[in-house]
Amino acid sequence: MTERTVRVVVAKPGLDGHDRGAKIVARALRDAGFEVIYTGLHQTPEQIVATAVQEDADAIGLSVLSGAHTYLFTRVLELLAEKGAEDVAVFGGGIIPPEDVTALKAMGVKEIFTPGASTQDIVRFVREHIRAAV
């Protein structure tokens, strides 16, 4: 039996309207052979988790530049738990202070990529740490 392609929801939560980085990451993941569902701007955590569950996603990648990263990542993790979807890995990126990166990882976020991270590093992370649910 072969594994299916890893599915990643790339989401831009909150009020931040700058999505260039999220689109670059989405394209890099797609070009690397992953199935990518990009949700667009101004998504709520509820919308993001609903999409991930509906699309049977293996991971959610959040892009947060607004400073609301702690709330947004926490809420997505809470909603995944409520939906019985704790197996959906959460990673992300944005302008996130190092001390907050440590706290986010402690609560269950798998990885945080800050400005300047290469798309190859993100692709490598997904390839090595995200497995398709079969």
CYANA upper distance limits for C-alpha pairs under 8 A (distance plus 0.5 A):
  3 GLU  CA    132 ALA  CA      7.04
  3 GLU  CA    133 ALA  CA      8.42
  3 GLU  CA    134 VAL  CA      6.90
  4 ARG  CA    132 ALA  CA      6.65
  4 ARG  CA    133 ALA  CA      8.30
  4 ARG  CA    134 VAL  CA      7.45
  5 THR  CA     33 GLY  CA      8.07
  5 THR  CA     34 PHE  CA      6.48
  5 THR  CA     35 GLU  CA      6.88
  5 THR  CA    132 ALA  CA      6.86
  6 VAL  CA     34 PHE  CA      5.94
  6 VAL  CA     35 GLU  CA      6.57
  6 VAL  CA     57 ALA  CA      8.07
  6 VAL  CA     58 ASP  CA      6.69
  6 VAL  CA    130 ILE  CA      7.81
  6 VAL  CA    131 ARG  CA      6.93
  6 VAL  CA    132 ALA  CA      5.18
  6 VAL  CA    133 ALA  CA      8.44
  7 ARG  CA     34 PHE  CA      6.66
  7 ARG  CA     35 GLU  CA      5.16
  7 ARG  CA     36 VAL  CA      6.34
  7 ARG  CA     37 ILE  CA      8.03
  7 ARG  CA     55 GLU  CA      8.47
  7 ARG  CA     56 ASP  CA      7.94
  7 ARG  CA     57 ALA  CA      5.33
  7 ARG  CA     58 ASP  CA      5.81
  7 ARG  CA     59 ALA  CA      7.14
  7 ARG  CA    132 ALA  CA      7.62
  8 VAL  CA     34 PHE  CA      7.70
  8 VAL  CA     35 GLU  CA      6.73
  8 VAL  CA     36 VAL  CA      5.46
  8 VAL  CA     37 ILE  CA      6.75
  8 VAL  CA     57 ALA  CA      6.16
  8 VAL  CA     58 ASP  CA      6.49
  8 VAL  CA     59 ALA  CA      5.33
  8 VAL  CA     60 ILE  CA      6.10
  8 VAL  CA     61 GLY  CA      7.44
  9 VAL  CA     36 VAL  CA      6.34
  9 VAL  CA     37 ILE  CA      5.20
  9 VAL  CA     38 TYR  CA      6.39
  9 VAL  CA     39 THR  CA      7.68
  9 VAL  CA     48 ILE  CA      8.38
  9 VAL  CA     51 THR  CA      8.13
  9 VAL  CA     52 ALA  CA      6.72
  9 VAL  CA     57 ALA  CA      6.99
  9 VAL  CA     59 ALA  CA      6.80
  9 VAL  CA     60 ILE  CA      5.21
  9 VAL  CA     61 GLY  CA      6.59
 10 VAL  CA     22 ALA  CA      7.39
 10 VAL  CA     26 ALA  CA      6.83
 10 VAL  CA     36 VAL  CA      7.41
 10 VAL  CA     37 ILE  CA      6.61
 10 VAL  CA     38 TYR  CA      5.34
 10 VAL  CA     39 THR  CA      6.93
 10 VAL  CA     60 ILE  CA      6.40
 10 VAL  CA     61 GLY  CA      5.20
 10 VAL  CA     62 LEU  CA      6.53
 10 VAL  CA     63 SER  CA      8.19
 11 ALA  CA     22 ALA  CA      7.86
 11 ALA  CA     38 TYR  CA      6.54
 11 ALA  CA     39 THR  CA      5.77
 11 ALA  CA     40 GLY  CA      6.99
 11 ALA  CA     41 LEU  CA      7.99
 11 ALA  CA     43 GLN  CA      7.61
 11 ALA  CA     48 ILE  CA      7.16
 11 ALA  CA     60 ILE  CA      7.73
 11 ALA  CA     61 GLY  CA      6.66
 11 ALA  CA     62 LEU  CA      5.51
 11 ALA  CA     63 SER  CA      6.85
 12 LYS  CA     16 ASP  CA      8.11
 12 LYS  CA     19 ASP  CA      7.40
 12 LYS  CA     22 ALA  CA      7.60
 12 LYS  CA     39 THR  CA      7.62
 12 LYS  CA     40 GLY  CA      6.74
 12 LYS  CA     41 LEU  CA      5.71
 12 LYS  CA     42 HIS  CA      6.68
 12 LYS  CA     43 GLN  CA      6.57
 12 LYS  CA     62 LEU  CA      6.47
 12 LYS  CA     63 SER  CA      5.73
 12 LYS  CA     64 VAL  CA      7.14
 13 PRO  CA     41 LEU  CA      7.30
 13 PRO  CA     42 HIS  CA      5.84
 13 PRO  CA     43 GLN  CA      5.02
 13 PRO  CA     44 THR  CA      6.08
 13 PRO  CA     45 PRO  CA      7.08
 13 PRO  CA     48 ILE  CA      8.27
 13 PRO  CA     62 LEU  CA      7.51
 13 PRO  CA     63 SER  CA      7.60
 13 PRO  CA     64 VAL  CA      7.26
 13 PRO  CA     72 LEU  CA      7.65
 14 GLY  CA     41 LEU  CA      8.39
 14 GLY  CA     42 HIS  CA      5.52
 14 GLY  CA     43 GLN  CA      6.40
 14 GLY  CA     44 THR  CA      6.58
 14 GLY  CA     64 VAL  CA      8.39
 14 GLY  CA     66 SER  CA      8.13
 14 GLY  CA     68 ALA  CA      8.32
 14 GLY  CA     72 LEU  CA      8.16
 15 LEU  CA     41 LEU  CA      8.46
 15 LEU  CA     42 HIS  CA      5.89
 15 LEU  CA     66 SER  CA      7.71
 16 ASP  CA     41 LEU  CA      8.15
 16 ASP  CA     42 HIS  CA      7.35
 16 ASP  CA     64 VAL  CA      7.85
 16 ASP  CA     65 LEU  CA      6.99
 16 ASP  CA     66 SER  CA      5.95
 17 GLY  CA     41 LEU  CA      6.87
 17 GLY  CA     42 HIS  CA      7.59
 18 HIS  CA     65 LEU  CA      8.33
 19 ASP  CA     23 LYS  CA      6.69
 19 ASP  CA     40 GLY  CA      8.49
 19 ASP  CA     41 LEU  CA      7.47
 19 ASP  CA     63 SER  CA      8.37
 20 ARG  CA     24 ILE  CA      6.72
 21 GLY  CA     25 VAL  CA      6.69
 21 GLY  CA     63 SER  CA      8.18
 22 ALA  CA     26 ALA  CA      6.55
 22 ALA  CA     63 SER  CA      6.47
 23 LYS  CA     27 ARG  CA      6.58
 23 LYS  CA     38 TYR  CA      8.33
 24 ILE  CA     28 ALA  CA      6.64
 24 ILE  CA    119 THR  CA      8.44
 25 VAL  CA     29 LEU  CA      6.63
 25 VAL  CA    119 THR  CA      6.80
 25 VAL  CA    122 ILE  CA      8.20
 26 ALA  CA     30 ARG  CA      6.63
 26 ALA  CA     36 VAL  CA      6.84
 26 ALA  CA     37 ILE  CA      8.47
 26 ALA  CA     38 TYR  CA      7.35
 27 ARG  CA     31 ASP  CA      6.46
 28 ALA  CA     32 ALA  CA      6.65
 28 ALA  CA    119 THR  CA      6.80
 28 ALA  CA    120 GLN  CA      8.40
 28 ALA  CA    123 VAL  CA      7.62
 29 LEU  CA     33 GLY  CA      7.11
 29 LEU  CA     34 PHE  CA      6.05
 29 LEU  CA     35 GLU  CA      8.16
 29 LEU  CA     36 VAL  CA      7.45
 29 LEU  CA    122 ILE  CA      8.49
 29 LEU  CA    123 VAL  CA      6.40
 30 ARG  CA     34 PHE  CA      5.45
 30 ARG  CA     35 GLU  CA      6.43
 30 ARG  CA     36 VAL  CA      6.35
 32 ALA  CA    123 VAL  CA      7.48
 39 THR  CA     43 GLN  CA      7.73
 39 THR  CA     48 ILE  CA      7.86
 39 THR  CA     51 THR  CA      8.48
 43 GLN  CA     47 GLN  CA      6.55
 43 GLN  CA     48 ILE  CA      6.94
 44 THR  CA     48 ILE  CA      6.78
 45 PRO  CA     49 VAL  CA      6.63
 45 PRO  CA     72 LEU  CA      7.11
 45 PRO  CA     75 ARG  CA      6.82
 45 PRO  CA     76 VAL  CA      5.79
 45 PRO  CA     79 LEU  CA      8.20
 46 GLU  CA     50 ALA  CA      6.55
 46 GLU  CA     76 VAL  CA      7.86
 46 GLU  CA     79 LEU  CA      7.55
 47 GLN  CA     51 THR  CA      6.64
 48 ILE  CA     52 ALA  CA      6.75
 48 ILE  CA     76 VAL  CA      8.14
 49 VAL  CA     53 VAL  CA      6.63
 49 VAL  CA     76 VAL  CA      7.03
 49 VAL  CA     79 LEU  CA      7.16
 49 VAL  CA     80 LEU  CA      6.88
 50 ALA  CA     54 GLN  CA      6.49
 51 THR  CA     55 GLU  CA      6.36
 52 ALA  CA     56 ASP  CA      6.38
 52 ALA  CA     57 ALA  CA      5.42
 52 ALA  CA     58 ASP  CA      8.38
 52 ALA  CA     59 ALA  CA      8.21
 52 ALA  CA     60 ILE  CA      7.58
 53 VAL  CA     57 ALA  CA      6.91
 53 VAL  CA     85 ALA  CA      7.79
 57 ALA  CA     88 VAL  CA      7.20
 58 ASP  CA     87 ASP  CA      7.88
 58 ASP  CA     88 VAL  CA      5.45
 58 ASP  CA     89 ALA  CA      6.85
 58 ASP  CA    130 ILE  CA      7.38
 58 ASP  CA    131 ARG  CA      7.36
 58 ASP  CA    132 ALA  CA      6.31
 58 ASP  CA    133 ALA  CA      6.99
 59 ALA  CA     88 VAL  CA      5.42
 59 ALA  CA     89 ALA  CA      4.93
 59 ALA  CA     90 VAL  CA      6.14
 59 ALA  CA     91 PHE  CA      8.02
 59 ALA  CA    130 ILE  CA      7.48
 60 ILE  CA     88 VAL  CA      7.48
 60 ILE  CA     89 ALA  CA      6.73
 60 ILE  CA     90 VAL  CA      5.36
 60 ILE  CA     91 PHE  CA      6.81
 60 ILE  CA     92 GLY  CA      8.33
 61 GLY  CA     90 VAL  CA      6.48
 61 GLY  CA     91 PHE  CA      5.41
 61 GLY  CA     92 GLY  CA      5.28
 61 GLY  CA     93 GLY  CA      8.23
 62 LEU  CA     73 PHE  CA      8.32
 62 LEU  CA     90 VAL  CA      8.09
 62 LEU  CA     91 PHE  CA      6.91
 62 LEU  CA     92 GLY  CA      4.91
 62 LEU  CA     93 GLY  CA      6.89
 63 SER  CA     92 GLY  CA      6.12
 63 SER  CA     93 GLY  CA      5.55
 63 SER  CA     94 GLY  CA      6.08
 64 VAL  CA     68 ALA  CA      7.74
 64 VAL  CA     69 HIS  CA      6.39
 64 VAL  CA     92 GLY  CA      8.12
 64 VAL  CA     93 GLY  CA      6.81
 64 VAL  CA     94 GLY  CA      5.41
 64 VAL  CA     95 ILE  CA      7.40
 65 LEU  CA     69 HIS  CA      8.16
 65 LEU  CA     94 GLY  CA      5.55
 65 LEU  CA     95 ILE  CA      5.70
 65 LEU  CA     96 ILE  CA      8.16
 66 SER  CA     95 ILE  CA      8.36
 67 GLY  CA     95 ILE  CA      7.81
 67 GLY  CA     96 ILE  CA      7.82
 68 ALA  CA     72 LEU  CA      6.65
 69 HIS  CA     73 PHE  CA      6.35
 69 HIS  CA     96 ILE  CA      7.74
 70 THR  CA     74 THR  CA      6.47
 70 THR  CA    100 ASP  CA      7.91
 70 THR  CA    104 LEU  CA      7.49
 71 TYR  CA     75 ARG  CA      6.47
 72 LEU  CA     76 VAL  CA      6.72
 73 PHE  CA     77 LEU  CA      6.75
 73 PHE  CA    104 LEU  CA      7.96
 73 PHE  CA    109 VAL  CA      8.07
 74 THR  CA     78 GLU  CA      6.66
 74 THR  CA    104 LEU  CA      8.43
 74 THR  CA    107 MET  CA      8.15
 75 ARG  CA     79 LEU  CA      6.62
 76 VAL  CA     80 LEU  CA      6.65
 77 LEU  CA     81 ALA  CA      6.80
 77 LEU  CA     86 GLU  CA      8.05
 77 LEU  CA     90 VAL  CA      8.13
 77 LEU  CA    108 GLY  CA      8.15
 78 GLU  CA     82 GLU  CA      6.75
 79 LEU  CA     83 LYS  CA      6.69
 80 LEU  CA     84 GLY  CA      6.71
 80 LEU  CA     85 ALA  CA      5.35
 80 LEU  CA     86 GLU  CA      5.95
 80 LEU  CA     88 VAL  CA      7.96
 81 ALA  CA     85 ALA  CA      6.23
 81 ALA  CA     86 GLU  CA      5.64
 89 ALA  CA    109 VAL  CA      7.90
 89 ALA  CA    110 LYS  CA      7.15
 89 ALA  CA    130 ILE  CA      7.56
 90 VAL  CA    108 GLY  CA      8.19
 90 VAL  CA    109 VAL  CA      5.76
 90 VAL  CA    110 LYS  CA      6.35
 90 VAL  CA    111 GLU  CA      8.14
 91 PHE  CA    109 VAL  CA      6.05
 91 PHE  CA    110 LYS  CA      5.72
 91 PHE  CA    111 GLU  CA      5.37
 91 PHE  CA    112 ILE  CA      6.39
 92 GLY  CA    109 VAL  CA      8.43
 92 GLY  CA    111 GLU  CA      6.95
 92 GLY  CA    112 ILE  CA      5.45
 92 GLY  CA    113 PHE  CA      6.66
 93 GLY  CA    112 ILE  CA      5.59
 93 GLY  CA    113 PHE  CA      4.87
 93 GLY  CA    114 THR  CA      5.86
 93 GLY  CA    115 PRO  CA      8.11
 94 GLY  CA    112 ILE  CA      8.40
 94 GLY  CA    113 PHE  CA      7.22
 94 GLY  CA    114 THR  CA      5.74
 94 GLY  CA    115 PRO  CA      6.76
 95 ILE  CA    114 THR  CA      6.51
 95 ILE  CA    115 PRO  CA      7.09
 96 ILE  CA    100 ASP  CA      6.88
 96 ILE  CA    101 VAL  CA      7.00
 96 ILE  CA    114 THR  CA      7.15
 97 PRO  CA    101 VAL  CA      6.88
 98 PRO  CA    102 THR  CA      6.98
 99 GLU  CA    103 ALA  CA      7.00
100 ASP  CA    104 LEU  CA      6.50
101 VAL  CA    105 LYS  CA      6.67
101 VAL  CA    112 ILE  CA      6.98
102 THR  CA    106 ALA  CA      6.72
103 ALA  CA    107 MET  CA      6.93
104 LEU  CA    108 GLY  CA      7.08
104 LEU  CA    109 VAL  CA      6.05
105 LYS  CA    109 VAL  CA      5.09
105 LYS  CA    110 LYS  CA      6.51
105 LYS  CA    111 GLU  CA      7.19
105 LYS  CA    112 ILE  CA      8.40
113 PHE  CA    117 ALA  CA      6.36
113 PHE  CA    122 ILE  CA      8.09
117 ALA  CA    121 ASP  CA      7.33
117 ALA  CA    122 ILE  CA      8.16
118 SER  CA    122 ILE  CA      7.20
119 THR  CA    123 VAL  CA      6.60
120 GLN  CA    124 ARG  CA      6.47
121 ASP  CA    125 PHE  CA      6.58
122 ILE  CA    126 VAL  CA      6.81
123 VAL  CA    127 ARG  CA      6.56
124 ARG  CA    128 GLU  CA      6.48
125 PHE  CA    129 HIS  CA      6.23
125 PHE  CA    130 ILE  CA      8.13
126 VAL  CA    130 ILE  CA      5.58
127 ARG  CA    131 ARG  CA      8.26
